[in-house]
Amino acid sequence: MAATRRVSRAGQTSRTSRKRRWGPWHWTAYVLTLLVVGVLATQLYYFLQIGWWVRFNPDSTAFMRAAQARLRESDPGAVLRHEWVPYDQISRNLKRAIIASEDANFVNHDGYEIDAMLGAWEKNQKRGRIVAGGSTISQQLAKNLFLSSEKSYLRKAEELSITWMLEFWMDKQRIFEIYLNSVEWGEGVFGAQAAARYYYGIPASKLSPWQAARLAVMLPRPRYFDTHRNSPYLSQRAGVIARRMGAAELPQ
């Protein structure tokens, strides 16, 4: 028994000694290791989740969940307007309008437009804050699926990483199909089908060129234009987009 107690005390002394040897640098390295493991685990989750969505449709997105939480602060029973429809049941007018308005080179780039991001960087530097992102449709989808509306360079870096994953796993048509079905179009309104029914009382397949152009113009500020539908800018910009739609190239 005495020998056992001596061995036990020796073990405790050894563990105590090891703990005492952990200085600030050891703890810093430990915390950094945990952070790196956490970041890598998060990226792996994103990567596998996007792979799943190649064949299966997302039930919701980060933006949709945030919108529902915001609406339920004032109305606990609030639900989102959202209905998934296949790609071929969405008007070609809307597809052309969005590409003309948001990302004219969508079918040709690999998820990024370097010139647009550099232009956004210069604009942000002049304003002294982040006011533009230079995002493609792929980047917008990355943000909508997983991230928040917060504007920061850290979030932008995550957006770029997720964009690469989307482009790795999916063809352009699948990226565009998910985008069309998940993008925000008003307070609690998500996806082309819900937007078409909410604003015009028709399915997304029946949108006219003018209706499609107006919906496309709403995308950067959907909740604002939901309450400012008679905005002169909305009508003027829709006219510009309507004239550009014929040149928009759609993914096949």
VOGU-3710 file (C-alpha; in Angstrom, 3 decimals, decimal comma):
1> maatrrvsra> 0,000/0,000/0,000  2,802/2,394/0,894  4,494/1,642/-2,388  1,217/2,314/-4,223  0,803/5,671/-2,477  4,362/6,619/-3,373  3,714/5,771/-7,050  0,439/7,733/-6,977  2,128/10,783/-5,428  4,912/10,528/-7,983
11> gqtsrtsrkr> 2,349/10,511/-10,813  0,546/13,525/-9,385  3,858/15,353/-8,966  4,745/14,566/-12,588  1,383/15,911/-13,871  1,676/19,028/-11,707  5,172/19,590/-13,011  3,980/19,355/-16,591  1,180/21,866/-15,927  3,620/24,279/-14,359
21> rwgpwhwtay> 5,825/24,084/-17,436  2,898/25,373/-19,586  3,788/29,016/-20,009  1,993/31,706/-22,068  3,448/30,442/-25,339  2,153/26,923/-24,738  -1,341/28,196/-24,035  -1,186/30,469/-27,084  -0,177/27,542/-29,273  -2,951/25,419/-27,754
31> vltllvvgvl> -5,627/28,047/-28,424  -4,357/28,625/-31,972  -4,450/24,880/-32,618  -8,067/24,727/-31,472  -8,922/27,662/-33,731  -7,256/26,052/-36,739  -9,020/22,737/-36,093  -12,331/24,594/-35,762  -11,816/26,475/-39,019  -10,844/23,309/-40,893
41> atqlyyflqi> -13,829/21,415/-39,488  -16,138/24,241/-40,601  -14,667/24,214/-44,111  -15,088/20,438/-44,298  -18,737/20,814/-43,275  -19,306/23,418/-45,991  -17,551/21,245/-48,567  -19,585/18,118/-47,794  -22,849/20,054/-47,517  -22,370/21,598/-50,958
51> gwwvrfnpds> -21,580/18,163/-52,362  -24,909/16,933/-50,965  -26,728/19,823/-52,637  -25,536/18,762/-56,067  -28,432/16,280/-56,030  -30,655/17,478/-53,180  -32,247/20,897/-52,747  -31,453/23,035/-49,680  -34,350/23,242/-47,221  -33,245/26,685/-46,063
61> tafmraaqar> -30,291/29,067/-46,046  -28,537/31,198/-43,440  -30,305/34,276/-44,820  -33,695/32,557/-44,643  -33,171/31,450/-41,055  -32,044/34,934/-40,048  -35,102/36,477/-41,725  -37,462/34,088/-39,972  -35,867/34,811/-36,593  -36,208/38,559/-37,240
71> lresdpgavl> -39,872/38,256/-38,244  -40,702/36,087/-35,234  -39,463/38,762/-32,857  -42,689/40,652/-33,577  -44,846/37,722/-34,743  -44,028/34,319/-33,196  -46,093/32,569/-35,864  -44,437/34,236/-38,858  -43,446/31,986/-41,762  -41,438/32,725/-44,870
81> rhewvpydqi> -42,855/32,883/-48,379  -40,814/30,271/-50,213  -41,544/27,555/-52,756  -38,896/25,614/-54,644  -39,435/25,173/-58,386  -37,178/23,382/-60,897  -34,913/25,428/-63,149  -37,049/24,895/-66,258  -40,131/26,255/-64,453  -38,555/29,684/-64,002
91> srnlkraiia> -39,030/32,218/-66,775  -36,093/32,699/-69,109  -36,947/36,392/-68,866  -36,049/36,378/-65,176  -32,863/34,403/-65,768  -31,731/36,830/-68,451  -32,684/39,859/-66,364  -30,707/38,696/-63,343  -27,602/37,885/-65,354  -27,854/41,243/-67,147
101> sedanfvnhd> -28,240/43,055/-63,835  -26,025/41,095/-61,457  -23,322/39,196/-63,344  -23,080/39,557/-67,134  -20,123/37,162/-67,366  -21,639/34,486/-65,115  -21,355/31,550/-67,541  -17,713/32,256/-68,386  -15,933/33,074/-65,123  -14,799/30,580/-62,471
111> gyeidamlga> -16,781/32,188/-59,666  -14,865/35,435/-59,316  -14,506/38,704/-61,197  -11,156/40,103/-60,116  -11,735/43,491/-61,768  -15,056/43,878/-59,959  -13,497/43,022/-56,594  -10,627/45,438/-57,162  -13,138/48,127/-58,107  -15,078/47,428/-54,915
121> weknqkrgri> -11,846/47,611/-52,889  -11,030/51,049/-54,315  -14,555/52,259/-53,622  -14,380/51,012/-50,032  -11,020/52,705/-49,518  -12,422/56,025/-50,718  -15,480/55,726/-48,452  -13,469/54,522/-45,470  -15,831/51,610/-44,908  -17,144/48,561/-46,740
131> vaggstisqq> -19,920/49,638/-49,105  -19,336/47,274/-52,048  -18,211/43,700/-52,562  -17,965/43,142/-56,301  -19,704/39,782/-55,877  -20,679/37,422/-58,673  -23,845/35,314/-58,581  -21,741/32,419/-57,234  -20,384/34,624/-54,443  -23,845/35,911/-53,592
141> laknlflsse> -25,091/32,340/-53,322  -22,153/31,409/-51,066  -23,076/34,260/-48,732  -26,795/33,472/-48,764  -26,304/29,781/-48,044  -23,940/29,974/-45,083  -23,034/33,488/-43,981  -24,569/36,666/-42,580  -25,236/40,070/-44,094  -22,388/41,525/-42,046
151> ksylrkaeel> -19,816/43,360/-44,160  -16,228/42,544/-43,221  -13,100/41,337/-44,961  -13,077/38,176/-42,825  -16,577/37,309/-44,042  -15,477/38,130/-47,591  -12,598/35,660/-47,297  -15,020/32,954/-46,162  -17,308/33,838/-49,045  -14,461/33,325/-51,517
161> sitwmlefwm> -13,664/29,934/-50,009  -17,277/28,761/-50,257  -17,509/30,119/-53,807  -14,599/27,903/-54,809  -16,437/24,914/-53,312  -19,611/25,737/-55,246  -17,709/25,989/-58,506  -15,834/22,759/-57,706  -18,964/20,696/-57,075  -21,619/22,243/-59,319
171> dkqrifeiyl> -22,120/23,295/-62,903  -23,367/26,807/-63,613  -26,975/25,760/-64,137  -27,181/24,111/-60,704  -25,585/27,139/-59,044  -28,091/29,399/-60,792  -31,033/27,129/-59,945  -30,227/27,232/-56,228  -29,643/30,986/-56,399  -32,987/31,617/-58,102
181> nsvewgegvf> -34,775/29,532/-55,486  -33,107/31,003/-52,410  -32,339/34,678/-53,022  -34,238/37,251/-50,944  -36,890/39,326/-52,772  -38,628/41,194/-49,975  -39,498/40,977/-46,289  -39,784/37,222/-45,749  -39,937/36,538/-49,506  -37,394/34,063/-50,891
191> gaqaaaryyy> -37,034/32,529/-54,318  -38,426/33,291/-57,766  -41,748/31,488/-57,300  -42,593/33,293/-54,072  -41,520/36,634/-55,566  -43,622/36,201/-58,705  -46,707/35,311/-56,674  -46,073/38,028/-54,070  -45,579/40,917/-56,483  -47,595/39,839/-59,541
201> gipasklspw> -49,885/36,968/-58,518  -48,438/34,616/-61,146  -46,005/31,664/-61,182  -42,339/32,295/-61,920  -42,716/30,634/-65,317  -45,075/33,410/-66,521  -42,994/36,496/-65,732  -42,879/39,010/-68,575  -39,643/40,779/-69,586  -40,700/43,964/-67,766
211> qaarlavmlp> -41,744/42,142/-64,597  -38,499/40,167/-64,652  -36,418/43,324/-65,093  -38,057/44,967/-62,074  -37,466/41,886/-59,914  -33,820/41,774/-60,984  -33,288/45,424/-60,042  -34,718/44,750/-56,565  -32,072/42,186/-55,636  -29,398/44,395/-54,057
221> rpryfdthrn> -31,993/45,990/-51,725  -35,044/43,714/-51,731  -36,626/44,828/-48,444  -36,210/48,493/-49,358  -37,873/48,076/-52,745  -40,595/45,928/-51,197  -41,760/49,108/-49,452  -40,742/51,508/-52,271  -42,293/49,839/-55,300  -42,990/53,163/-57,004
231> spylsqragv> -39,375/54,301/-56,758  -38,357/56,250/-59,910  -34,963/54,542/-59,756  -36,606/51,108/-59,855  -38,501/51,945/-63,045  -35,552/53,686/-64,692  -33,100/50,909/-63,905  -35,585/48,230/-64,984  -35,735/49,904/-68,384  -31,951/49,658/-68,691
241> iarrmgaael> -31,949/45,977/-67,709  -34,809/45,190/-70,097  -32,716/46,514/-72,982  -29,728/44,392/-71,946  -31,583/41,123/-71,449  -31,313/39,995/-75,052  -27,527/39,786/-74,795  -27,509/37,799/-71,545  -26,034/34,310/-71,911  -27,758/31,583/-69,915
251> pq> -26,095/28,440/-68,519  -27,068/25,278/-70,357
//
